[in-house]
């Protein structure tokens, strides 16, 4: 008996490292367990001070022992606390122990499930709420609407809209914003706009969020001009309004208008700068993205992880090693952690800028690696011709318990392709399909075709093309054609060229390659015929361009260009 009391005392001391109660409610020392019962308020204070699910479970055990589980206030707080600590499954278990749940308990559970992305469960419990004739209120519907949006369930969302009307809640400001947000996320912008337009003026004038949600919807739906109309009609704007609009024009490819709006912003935060940098990256304006990053630093704004990742990606695609190394030094000297996102971006930057050794060094400095980290490193080895390392790292990745996907299989098949290991490449391809049930894409078939082509096995490459479940694209026929020209295989080359022209009749490269091939084997009449056909169809080849980094700036030039002279 004495032993049980000691264990109970230890449990309470563990749960209550320093008592949140007044001296009148808690008896100090060993008499605490023996002489005191915790009140409803005491338990609620304990729940609020809990540091995690483990402590909440201990408190829950004490609640059961003291027979206080019939208190709806305590159960509501338990459900809210477990949800807050990402223990949604335990929240459901607590809910099921309460025999007569009221609207407060249902609301706490539905909100917790929605906040933990357990959208289906949130909707099912809302259905239970209706079945038990517990009436939903303004604190119920927004989180069920969030769940419908999370599942892209427009039909459920419309039904919830009807429910809000029947309950007289459709003009509640909280519910109104949630309705517009739901319709935006299920991509029913016309309904979102209708709900917005039918909103009372007092809601429109008092809630910037209502405007911002619809503006964001238009921008994500590739209609930033409609978003701009709303923006100009707003009674007031905030940073979110500006950032959404800048992002919308960047997404639509109108980075001129996006930059104009950005320069007009009365104030900018790190999100504003990151939006522009990421927008330039996605529009392949890599030099502008890098320049914008350094302009941001000059104006005294500290980047966040996403800013660094986007700028490093621009450096990788531009081949800007000097800027990439400067950013690496900035990360090291300004308190940023080498997490997976930044680390993976550095690996890609060093790999694509030709410094695979530094990429590998960064790789080993990252403590927690995910599939993307491994994939970028394996792809780096493959592109640099280190085929053995690519395959070795692939095996190490699997040993670390990370399941490969189609992208990393593409990298190792490519490594086999460059090293001439046809059988090994086919082994990886078959393993991907048979052992991992990954459906091959066009890129996988392209890699297998390239595998045979580089080994000079053109007939087998053509067999793979004919057996593909999808229509071969320009890249696959181009790979076969290039291999045929190297081996002077006229018959397959002509077949490949015919298919190239069928894929993209206006593509100048197909005509140029075929004409050059005929010229190389001495068939001058055919070479001239192809050139004349190209001229008759008014097809011109765009000049190629190159880039180089000079004194910290990216310079682009083409043949006969005097810009650098």
Secondary structure, DSSP 8 states (H G I E B T S, - for coil): -HHHHHHHHHHHHHH-SS--S-TTT---TTHHHHH----HHHHHHHHHH--SHHHHHHHHHHHHHHT-TT-HHHHHHHHHHHHHTT-HHHHHHHHHT-SS--HHHHHHHHHHHHHTT-HHHHHHHHHHHHHTT----TTTHHHHHHHHHHTT-HHHHHHHHHHHHHTT-TTSHHHHHHHHHHHHHTT-HHHHHHHHHTS-HHHHHH-HHHHHHHHHHHHHTT-HHHHHHHHHH-SS--HHHHHHHHHHHHHTT-HHHHHHHHHH-SS--HHHHHHHHHHHHHTT-HHHHHHHHHHHHHTT----HHHHHHHHHHHHHHT-HHHHHHHHHHHHHTT----HHHHHHHHHHHHHTT-HHHHHHHHHH-SS--HHHHHHHHHHHHHTT-HHHHHHHHHHHHHTT----HHHHHHHHHHHHHHT-HHHHHHHHHHHHHTT-----HHHHHHHHHHHHHTT-HHHHHHHHHH-SS---HHHHHHHHHHHHHHT-HHHHHHHHHHHHHH-TT-HHHHHHHHHHHHHTT-HHHHHHHHHHHHHTT------EEEEEETTEEEEEETT--TT-
